[in-house]
Amino acid sequence: MRYPLLVAFLFFANLGYACSCAHWGLPEHFDHAEFVGVVEIISIQKRRDYRDDSKIEIRPLEIFKGKEIEAVFTTSSNCAFVANVGSKWLVYADAGEDGKMNTSYCSGNLNFESVVDSAAYPTLRGKLERRLQVKLEILRSLKRNNITRLYNSSLYATGSFESLKGYSEEKSFGIYRLGIGPDLAIARVEAVDGFENQELSGEITKFLKTQKLVFRGTGKTPTNEKREIVMILFYYPQEEGYPSFISTSDL
């Protein structure tokens, strides 16, 4: 398995919180959030009883999506967002029916100072730091290109990325705007922030134009579905004898 320590760490961290989350990556978290930004935790007001949410006052340091906010609220369940005053986080939050900006353990938030047992996992801290930096680079690119929705969380390509293995590439991601036809075939591919390797970029364009997208669950086309989506492709370099590869998955 690729990146075994990272997968194991995230899996057991989730078990420790006794919270079951959907297996979302950055694209899904970004689309469902109304606020995405780097924040500092200023204060935490604990709930008075089990019916109340905790209020977490924040200082936004860098905003990628949405307007500046002063606080987020987190659930009283086992899926609560747990942070310390003074810590720095990448936070995703969405508005509830009461207008409060809510976040939780499942929102995709990332701590800039992840606690890792360096003796047990000597390379894991570096992997987590690189993972966070890639996300920040992607979010800055989305903001720079005025992209606030990807519209692809309910769509996936049916083909295999097998032909895109083994390429050398300096960047960790590429962002593409896709025009979708009535039959869900990809009719147009535009590199918004593409890869630097021109051969790889050309192969990605050719590959995507052979693909037909499928809606998760129903397989049908909603009449109000947007016909243009933004797809993020992640590049994973060669490691431990495995060739480099391209994926839509945020590992």
Secondary structure, DSSP 8 states (H G I E B T S, - for coil): --SHHHHHHHHHHHHHTT-------HHHHHHH-SEEEEEEEEEEE--SSTTS-EEEEEEEEEEEES---SEEEE-SSTT-----TT-EEEEEEEE-TTS-EEE-GGGT-EETT----TTT-TTHHHHHHHHHHHHHHHHHHHHHTT------TTEEE-S--GGGTT---S-SEEEEEEEE-TTSBEEEEEEEE--S-HHHHHHHHHHHTT-BEEETTT-S--TT--SEEEEEEEEE--BTTB--EEESS--
